[in-house]
């Protein structure tokens, strides 16, 4: 069956089969309080982010490029960076161009579900067998706290009216897809204090509608979003909710909350290797050398050139010392991995303490991304965390600048 080769629908497939997301859908028809879609950061790892937006024609070319270089590519998905159905013409054309190549590929897409009543039939006719719908609530009062604006048929809705419209269209489109043999996955973003206690009710309803699996995901506070100051939902809390909802129906536990242009295995994003459009990256204003003592900065990097590794995944740190524009590599320092998998991110305190102890003499960590709890733990040890998206050289200058600003406050 097709789901056996889809890494999101089959936990045993996520280390065997690769997927690629085509960022052909830039527009979104709703505004969520937890979302801020940035296109300029190549190493930002969260949904709705991409380093490029492609035309259907470029997407078709990129598919051929990736297919020639990744033999175990089994899935082509469209997951944004906006909403696939809010960009239906581009979404449909990209899929049709790739289908015409005659490759053995599974097609899937993600949507907020607002336009499902309008396009569900076309989706089935196009042969899309896997569709993910984000359903965060069934109660409009809760939805009013999650959705800022819903744009539908030329009119904007806010508050309870916006949430009512979203929920109505989702509950109309999902059972139609299920009846037509589509495997529907439901994503639920868990936001503490808003929808967390409501999630079991959502899962129960999704089971009644016949969905294949639900995926409860943590809130990742996005800078610039209405929820940027909210605490990141911990994996302990997520797993407790998954365990509770597992009694009702199957739960996805291996989600990596992928970018809109992700490529490769779920745990090994290779999108950097296949960029067709090099984004313009604003270089930081690097500080000049000053009279302060040199800074020691630990860097997470896969190959030593880019800041391209999550803090929690690093098994070694590049230790640099210097200031301003002048830094020297002192050593490659081995360290115990802070987080060995999404299901363990809030367990094994000994491992976490050992990872932080390995860089306890550093002033800062320069990393692609770090979770809220990791940032907090580092600060408790006097280590500043700096997220960055470009070369190690420029990142070190940026980190030094942030350290100077921090010490001046």
ABEGO torsion letter per residue (X at the ends): XAAAABAAABAAAAAABBBBBBBABABBABBBAABBBBAABAABBBBGBBABBBBAAAAAAAAAAAAAABAABABBBBAOABBAAAAAAAAAAAAAAAAAAGBBBBBBBBBAGAAAAAAAAAAAAAGBABBBBBBABABAAAAAAABABBBBGGBBBBEAAAAAAAAAAAAAAAAAAAAAGBBBBBBBBBBBGAAAAAAAAAAAAAAAAGBABBBBBBBBBBBGBAAAABBBBBAAAAAAAAAAAAAABBBBAABAGBBAABBEBAABBAAAAABABBBBBBBBBBBBBBABBBBBBBBBBAAGABBABBAAABABBBBBBEBEABBBBABBBBBBBABAEAAAAABGAAAAAAAAAAAAABABBBBABBBAAAAAAAAAAGBBBBBBABBAAAAAAAAAAAAAAAAAX
